[in-house]
Amino acid sequence: MTNFNYNDLGLKDYKECWDYQEKILADVVAEKRASGKPTAKNQFILVEHPHVYTLGKSGDETNLLANADFLKKIKAVYYKINRGGDITYHGPGQIVGYPIIDLEHYKIGVREYIEKMEDAIIAAIAEYGLEGGRKEGATGVWLDFNHKVRSRKICAIGVRVSRYVTMHGFALNVNTDMRYFTYINPCGLTFGVTSIQQELGRKIDLEEVKSILKEKFNSIY
């Protein structure tokens, strides 16, 4: 049994997908207002984006290390958006997940929601022999998470919540071109980033990873 209505958009423009999320969220919030009770119509978008950098509402624009001309050269675009967190990168080979769910339906708060998301990602990458975990003072999923020097981020998380309904979500590096991270301070920090492909030394089947993610999210929620 699935807890979510999964919608795989394939490769889709970031702004188009953002607008799509906003429409779904508005519809869910309107339904909640009309009914006066939580909704179980939980949506889960899976997508890849063309090269794009996004800056959260509390982020520092100086963490984007490239100017407009260079972004054009590397075929990347840049948006200031309404999620939490600082700057991050999305691109082909990275699986981005946008759960649009009613936290009241699950009777959980935002912190527990993010922790469950992290747990699902940790369980998913464990299927590839990778031990992920949380890093103190930071969101997302990390490898060598307790090591001061070797810790590296494999999955970023940033969310927005409106009337207990979520949007935005996670970005898991699978076959991501890691060069694009060298043009930012990811999430406002200077640390290592990695991907499943980089860790294992081989290209990974994205459809297989999506299937594993669905299984783990269904199990954890």
C-alpha positions as YAML, in Angstrom:
chain: A
units: angstrom
residues:
- id: 1
  name: MET
  ca: [0.00, 0.00, 0.00]
- id: 2
  name: THR
  ca: [1.34, 3.43, -0.89]
- id: 3
  name: ASN
  ca: [0.96, 6.48, 1.33]
- id: 4
  name: PHE
  ca: [1.60, 8.91, -1.52]
- id: 5
  name: ASN
  ca: [0.43, 9.69, -5.02]
- id: 6
  name: TYR
  ca: [3.79, 9.63, -6.82]
- id: 7
  name: ASN
  ca: [4.23, 11.76, -9.93]
- id: 8
  name: ASP
  ca: [7.49, 11.32, -11.85]
- id: 9
  name: LEU
  ca: [8.00, 14.38, -14.04]
- id: 10
  name: GLY
  ca: [11.29, 13.24, -15.59]
- id: 11
  name: LEU
  ca: [13.51, 16.19, -16.56]
- id: 12
  name: LYS
  ca: [11.58, 19.42, -15.99]
- id: 13
  name: ASP
  ca: [12.39, 23.13, -15.82]
- id: 14
  name: TYR
  ca: [12.80, 24.29, -12.22]
- id: 15
  name: LYS
  ca: [10.43, 27.27, -12.41]
- id: 16
  name: GLU
  ca: [7.71, 25.22, -14.08]
- id: 17
  name: CYS
  ca: [8.01, 22.61, -11.34]
- id: 18
  name: TRP
  ca: [8.01, 25.27, -8.60]
- id: 19
  name: ASP
  ca: [4.80, 26.77, -10.03]
- id: 20
  name: TYR
  ca: [3.29, 23.27, -10.20]
- id: 21
  name: GLN
  ca: [4.11, 22.69, -6.54]
- id: 22
  name: GLU
  ca: [2.57, 26.02, -5.57]
- id: 23
  name: LYS
  ca: [-0.67, 25.12, -7.36]
- id: 24
  name: ILE
  ca: [-0.93, 21.74, -5.64]
- id: 25
  name: LEU
  ca: [-0.18, 23.31, -2.25]
- id: 26
  name: ALA
  ca: [-2.81, 26.01, -2.79]
- id: 27
  name: ASP
  ca: [-5.39, 23.36, -3.74]
- id: 28
  name: VAL
  ca: [-4.59, 21.26, -0.66]
- id: 29
  name: VAL
  ca: [-4.74, 24.28, 1.67]
- id: 30
  name: ALA
  ca: [-8.06, 25.38, 0.13]
- id: 31
  name: GLU
  ca: [-9.47, 21.89, 0.65]
- id: 32
  name: LYS
  ca: [-8.35, 21.93, 4.29]
- id: 33
  name: ARG
  ca: [-9.98, 25.30, 4.87]
- id: 34
  name: ALA
  ca: [-13.23, 24.13, 3.27]
- id: 35
  name: SER
  ca: [-13.41, 20.83, 5.15]
- id: 36
  name: GLY
  ca: [-11.91, 22.00, 8.44]
- id: 37
  name: LYS
  ca: [-9.92, 18.79, 8.77]
- id: 38
  name: PRO
  ca: [-6.59, 17.27, 7.62]
- id: 39
  name: THR
  ca: [-6.34, 15.76, 4.15]
- id: 40
  name: ALA
  ca: [-4.88, 12.41, 3.16]
- id: 41
  name: LYS
  ca: [-4.39, 13.46, -0.50]
- id: 42
  name: ASN
  ca: [-0.61, 13.41, -0.24]
- id: 43
  name: GLN
  ca: [1.38, 14.18, -3.40]
- id: 44
  name: PHE
  ca: [5.01, 13.25, -4.03]
- id: 45
  name: ILE
  ca: [6.79, 14.70, -7.06]
- id: 46
  name: LEU
  ca: [10.01, 13.07, -8.31]
- id: 47
  name: VAL
  ca: [11.98, 15.06, -10.86]
- id: 48
  name: GLU
  ca: [15.34, 15.98, -12.35]
- id: 49
  name: HIS
  ca: [16.09, 19.57, -13.24]
- id: 50
  name: PRO
  ca: [18.34, 21.19, -15.84]
- id: 51
  name: HIS
  ca: [21.28, 22.97, -14.19]
- id: 52
  name: VAL
  ca: [19.93, 25.41, -11.60]
- id: 53
  name: TYR
  ca: [21.05, 27.09, -8.38]
- id: 54
  name: THR
  ca: [18.43, 27.98, -5.77]
- id: 55
  name: LEU
  ca: [18.82, 30.24, -2.74]
- id: 56
  name: GLY
  ca: [16.56, 29.84, 0.29]
- id: 57
  name: LYS
  ca: [14.78, 32.80, 1.84]
- id: 58
  name: SER
  ca: [17.34, 33.17, 4.65]
- id: 59
  name: GLY
  ca: [20.35, 32.42, 2.43]
- id: 60
  name: ASP
  ca: [23.36, 34.57, 1.64]
- id: 61
  name: GLU
  ca: [23.72, 35.47, -2.04]
- id: 62
  name: THR
  ca: [27.51, 35.65, -1.68]
- id: 63
  name: ASN
  ca: [27.49, 31.85, -1.44]
- id: 64
  name: LEU
  ca: [26.90, 31.84, -5.20]
- id: 65
  name: LEU
  ca: [30.48, 32.09, -6.46]
- id: 66
  name: ALA
  ca: [29.64, 32.66, -10.14]
- id: 67
  name: ASN
  ca: [28.36, 35.76, -11.92]
- id: 68
  name: ALA
  ca: [25.57, 35.92, -14.50]
- id: 69
  name: ASP
  ca: [27.91, 35.59, -17.49]
- id: 70
  name: PHE
  ca: [29.53, 32.46, -16.09]
- id: 71
  name: LEU
  ca: [26.13, 30.93, -15.28]
- id: 72
  name: LYS
  ca: [25.16, 31.43, -18.91]
- id: 73
  name: LYS
  ca: [28.41, 29.78, -20.01]
- id: 74
  name: ILE
  ca: [27.73, 26.65, -17.94]
- id: 75
  name: LYS
  ca: [24.05, 26.65, -18.98]
- id: 76
  name: ALA
  ca: [22.77, 27.21, -15.46]
- id: 77
  name: VAL
  ca: [20.07, 29.50, -14.06]
- id: 78
  name: TYR
  ca: [19.56, 30.98, -10.59]
- id: 79
  name: TYR
  ca: [16.46, 31.56, -8.46]
- id: 80
  name: LYS
  ca: [15.73, 33.01, -5.05]
- id: 81
  name: ILE
  ca: [13.00, 30.80, -3.65]
- id: 82
  name: ASN
  ca: [10.72, 30.44, -0.62]
- id: 83
  name: ARG
  ca: [12.11, 27.35, 1.12]
- id: 84
  name: GLY
  ca: [14.35, 27.29, 4.16]
- id: 85
  name: GLY
  ca: [18.12, 26.83, 3.91]
- id: 86
  name: ASP
  ca: [20.82, 28.51, 1.87]
- id: 87
  name: ILE
  ca: [22.08, 27.83, -1.66]
- id: 88
  name: THR
  ca: [22.10, 24.48, -3.40]
- id: 89
  name: TYR
  ca: [22.43, 23.00, -6.88]
- id: 90
  name: HIS
  ca: [20.04, 20.83, -8.90]
- id: 91
  name: GLY
  ca: [20.90, 19.14, -12.16]
- id: 92
  name: PRO
  ca: [20.60, 16.03, -14.33]
- id: 93
  name: GLY
  ca: [21.48, 12.80, -12.53]
- id: 94
  name: GLN
  ca: [20.18, 14.15, -9.23]
- id: 95
  name: ILE
  ca: [16.84, 12.89, -7.92]
- id: 96
  name: VAL
  ca: [14.78, 15.70, -6.42]
- id: 97
  name: GLY
  ca: [11.76, 14.82, -4.29]
- id: 98
  name: TYR
  ca: [8.95, 17.23, -3.45]
- id: 99
  name: PRO
  ca: [6.48, 15.71, -0.96]
- id: 100
  name: ILE
  ca: [3.38, 17.89, -0.68]
- id: 101
  name: ILE
  ca: [1.75, 16.42, 2.39]
- id: 102
  name: ASP
  ca: [-0.41, 17.48, 5.31]
- id: 103
  name: LEU
  ca: [1.60, 17.09, 8.51]
- id: 104
  name: GLU
  ca: [-1.64, 17.15, 10.51]
- id: 105
  name: HIS
  ca: [-2.66, 13.95, 8.73]
- id: 106
  name: TYR
  ca: [0.47, 12.26, 10.13]
- id: 107
  name: LYS
  ca: [0.24, 14.11, 13.47]
- id: 108
  name: ILE
  ca: [3.88, 15.24, 13.25]
- id: 109
  name: GLY
  ca: [5.71, 18.56, 13.38]
- id: 110
  name: VAL
  ca: [8.21, 20.02, 10.94]
- id: 111
  name: ARG
  ca: [11.32, 18.74, 12.75]
- id: 112
  name: GLU
  ca: [9.98, 15.17, 12.87]
- id: 113
  name: TYR
  ca: [8.95, 15.44, 9.21]
- id: 114
  name: ILE
  ca: [12.49, 16.39, 8.19]
- id: 115
  name: GLU
  ca: [13.97, 13.62, 10.37]
- id: 116
  name: LYS
  ca: [11.69, 11.05, 8.72]
- id: 117
  name: MET
  ca: [12.81, 12.32, 5.32]
- id: 118
  name: GLU
  ca: [16.44, 11.93, 6.38]
- id: 119
  name: ASP
  ca: [15.68, 8.42, 7.69]
- id: 120
  name: ALA
  ca: [14.16, 7.43, 4.34]
- id: 121
  name: ILE
  ca: [17.22, 8.69, 2.43]
- id: 122
  name: ILE
  ca: [19.59, 6.95, 4.88]
- id: 123
  name: ALA
  ca: [17.69, 3.69, 4.37]
- id: 124
  name: ALA
  ca: [17.72, 4.12, 0.58]
- id: 125
  name: ILE
  ca: [21.48, 4.67, 0.21]
- id: 126
  name: ALA
  ca: [22.12, 1.77, 2.60]
- id: 127
  name: GLU
  ca: [20.84, -0.44, -0.24]
- id: 128
  name: TYR
  ca: [24.06, 0.59, -2.04]
- id: 129
  name: GLY
  ca: [26.28, -0.16, 0.93]
- id: 130
  name: LEU
  ca: [26.59, 3.50, 1.98]
- id: 131
  name: GLU
  ca: [26.27, 4.45, 5.63]
- id: 132
  name: GLY
  ca: [24.51, 7.79, 5.86]
- id: 133
  name: GLY
  ca: [23.69, 9.81, 8.93]
- id: 134
  name: ARG
  ca: [22.96, 13.23, 10.37]
- id: 135
  name: LYS
  ca: [25.57, 15.87, 11.06]
- id: 136
  name: GLU
  ca: [25.16, 17.95, 14.20]
- id: 137
  name: GLY
  ca: [23.87, 21.43, 13.43]
- id: 138
  name: ALA
  ca: [22.98, 20.64, 9.81]
- id: 139
  name: THR
  ca: [20.12, 19.11, 7.85]
- id: 140
  name: GLY
  ca: [20.43, 16.53, 5.09]
- id: 141
  name: VAL
  ca: [22.22, 13.20, 4.85]
- id: 142
  name: TRP
  ca: [25.97, 12.85, 5.18]
- id: 143
  name: LEU
  ca: [28.66, 10.20, 4.78]
- id: 144
  name: ASP
  ca: [31.39, 9.98, 7.44]
- id: 145
  name: PHE
  ca: [29.00, 12.22, 9.34]
- id: 146
  name: ASN
  ca: [30.98, 12.16, 12.59]
- id: 147
  name: HIS
  ca: [34.33, 12.99, 11.01]
- id: 148
  name: LYS
  ca: [35.42, 16.64, 11.07]
- id: 149
  name: VAL
  ca: [37.41, 16.46, 7.83]
- id: 150
  name: ARG
  ca: [36.00, 13.61, 5.74]
- id: 151
  name: SER
  ca: [32.27, 14.30, 6.21]
- id: 152
  name: ARG
  ca: [30.53, 14.95, 2.90]
- id: 153
  name: LYS
  ca: [26.93, 15.66, 1.99]
- id: 154
  name: ILE
  ca: [25.07, 13.33, -0.35]
- id: 155
  name: CYS
  ca: [21.55, 14.72, 0.08]
- id: 156
  name: ALA
  ca: [20.35, 18.27, 0.75]
- id: 157
  name: ILE
  ca: [16.99, 19.08, 2.36]
- id: 158
  name: GLY
  ca: [15.03, 22.33, 2.38]
- id: 159
  name: VAL
  ca: [11.29, 22.70, 2.96]
- id: 160
  name: ARG
  ca: [8.49, 25.21, 3.22]
- id: 161
  name: VAL
  ca: [5.34, 24.64, 5.31]
- id: 162
  name: SER
  ca: [2.04, 26.50, 4.91]
- id: 163
  name: ARG
  ca: [-0.90, 25.62, 7.21]
- id: 164
  name: TYR
  ca: [1.00, 22.39, 8.01]
- id: 165
  name: VAL
  ca: [1.22, 21.47, 4.29]
- id: 166
  name: THR
  ca: [4.76, 20.93, 2.95]
- id: 167
  name: MET
  ca: [6.50, 21.72, -0.31]
- id: 168
  name: HIS
  ca: [10.08, 21.62, -1.66]
- id: 169
  name: GLY
  ca: [12.00, 18.67, -0.18]
- id: 170
  name: PHE
  ca: [15.23, 16.77, -0.86]
- id: 171
  name: ALA
  ca: [17.93, 16.52, -3.54]
- id: 172
  name: LEU
  ca: [19.81, 13.22, -3.64]
- id: 173
  name: ASN
  ca: [23.03, 13.13, -5.67]
- id: 174
  name: VAL
  ca: [23.03, 9.94, -7.72]
- id: 175
  name: ASN
  ca: [24.86, 10.50, -11.03]
- id: 176
  name: THR
  ca: [25.24, 14.24, -10.49]
- id: 177
  name: ASP
  ca: [27.96, 16.26, -12.25]
- id: 178
  name: MET
  ca: [29.78, 17.32, -9.08]
- id: 179
  name: ARG
  ca: [31.72, 20.10, -10.83]
- id: 180
  name: TYR
  ca: [28.66, 22.33, -10.49]
- id: 181
  name: PHE
  ca: [29.04, 22.35, -6.71]
- id: 182
  name: THR
  ca: [32.42, 24.06, -7.03]
- id: 183
  name: TYR
  ca: [30.64, 27.28, -8.05]
- id: 184
  name: ILE
  ca: [28.82, 27.64, -4.69]
- id: 185
  name: ASN
  ca: [29.30, 27.23, -0.96]
- id: 186
  name: PRO
  ca: [26.65, 24.48, -0.70]
- id: 187
  name: CYS
  ca: [24.01, 25.34, 1.90]
- id: 188
  name: GLY
  ca: [26.20, 28.24, 2.96]
- id: 189
  name: LEU
  ca: [28.97, 26.01, 4.26]
- id: 190
  name: THR
  ca: [32.36, 24.92, 2.97]
- id: 191
  name: PHE
  ca: [32.29, 21.13, 3.06]
- id: 192
  name: GLY
  ca: [32.57, 18.16, 0.77]
- id: 193
  name: VAL
  ca: [29.72, 16.93, -1.38]
- id: 194
  name: THR
  ca: [29.41, 13.55, -3.02]
- id: 195
  name: SER
  ca: [27.12, 11.29, -5.02]
- id: 196
  name: ILE
  ca: [26.31, 7.59, -5.09]
- id: 197
  name: GLN
  ca: [28.17, 7.31, -8.41]
- id: 198
  name: GLN
  ca: [31.24, 9.03, -6.98]
- id: 199
  name: GLU
  ca: [31.27, 6.77, -3.93]
- id: 200
  name: LEU
  ca: [30.82, 3.51, -5.86]
- id: 201
  name: GLY
  ca: [32.78, 4.40, -9.00]
- id: 202
  name: ARG
  ca: [29.99, 3.41, -11.39]
- id: 203
  name: LYS
  ca: [26.87, 4.90, -12.93]
- id: 204
  name: ILE
  ca: [23.66, 4.13, -11.06]
- id: 205
  name: ASP
  ca: [20.24, 3.22, -12.47]
- id: 206
  name: LEU
  ca: [18.06, 6.23, -11.58]
- id: 207
  name: GLU
  ca: [14.82, 4.29, -11.96]
- id: 208
  name: GLU
  ca: [16.10, 1.73, -9.48]
- id: 209
  name: VAL
  ca: [16.91, 4.48, -6.97]
- id: 210
  name: LYS
  ca: [13.45, 6.00, -7.41]
- id: 211
  name: SER
  ca: [11.86, 2.63, -6.72]
- id: 212
  name: ILE
  ca: [13.93, 2.22, -3.55]
- id: 213
  name: LEU
  ca: [13.05, 5.75, -2.41]
- id: 214
  name: LYS
  ca: [9.33, 5.05, -2.81]
- id: 215
  name: GLU
  ca: [9.68, 1.86, -0.80]
- id: 216
  name: LYS
  ca: [11.55, 3.58, 2.04]
- id: 217
  name: PHE
  ca: [9.25, 6.60, 2.21]
- id: 218
  name: ASN
  ca: [6.17, 4.37, 2.24]
- id: 219
  name: SER
  ca: [7.71, 2.33, 5.05]
- id: 220
  name: ILE
  ca: [8.85, 5.25, 7.22]
- id: 221
  name: TYR
  ca: [5.63, 7.26, 6.91]
...
